[in-house]
């Protein structure tokens, strides 16, 4: 397989090899692809968790366990404000 890189990416790969941490450009690329796989797996896990939460919420609504809109809106604003404060 041949891969074309931008000049900036090629310089980056070469710098990684020159650092001594990697033996070859192929090794750098393989490491990058492994990290991409890990990131994709984490994203998939988060999406699955979100879908489960949505399903659980929809089931609660179907059972009549919802809360009035103004209360829900206030809780979402509070939740959002708290999470924006986190580093």
ZIWOZI-V580742 format. One record per backbone hydrogen bond with DSSP energy under -0.5 kcal/mol. NH is the residue of the N-H (numbers start at 1). CO is the residue of the C=O. E is the energy in kcal/mol with one decimal. If there is no record, write none. Layout:
NH;CO;E
NH;CO;E
//
This chain:
10;6;-2.6
11;7;-2.4
12;8;-2.1
13;9;-2.7
14;10;-2.5
15;11;-2.4
16;12;-2.0
17;13;-2.1
18;14;-2.7
19;15;-1.6
20;17;-1.5
21;16;-0.7
22;16;-0.9
28;24;-1.6
29;25;-2.5
30;26;-2.7
31;27;-2.2
32;28;-2.3
33;29;-2.4
34;30;-2.4
35;31;-2.3
36;32;-2.0
37;33;-2.4
38;34;-2.4
39;35;-2.5
40;36;-2.6
41;37;-2.5
42;38;-2.4
43;39;-2.5
44;40;-2.6
45;41;-2.3
46;42;-2.4
47;43;-2.5
48;44;-2.4
49;45;-2.4
50;46;-2.5
51;47;-2.6
52;48;-2.1
53;49;-2.1
54;50;-2.5
55;51;-2.7
56;52;-2.5
57;53;-2.5
58;54;-2.8
59;55;-2.2
60;56;-2.0
61;57;-2.3
62;58;-2.4
63;59;-1.5
64;61;-1.7
65;60;-3.0
72;68;-2.4
73;69;-2.9
74;70;-2.0
75;71;-2.3
76;72;-2.4
77;73;-2.2
78;74;-2.2
79;75;-2.7
80;76;-2.7
81;77;-2.5
82;78;-2.2
83;79;-2.0
84;80;-1.7
85;81;-0.9
86;82;-0.6
//
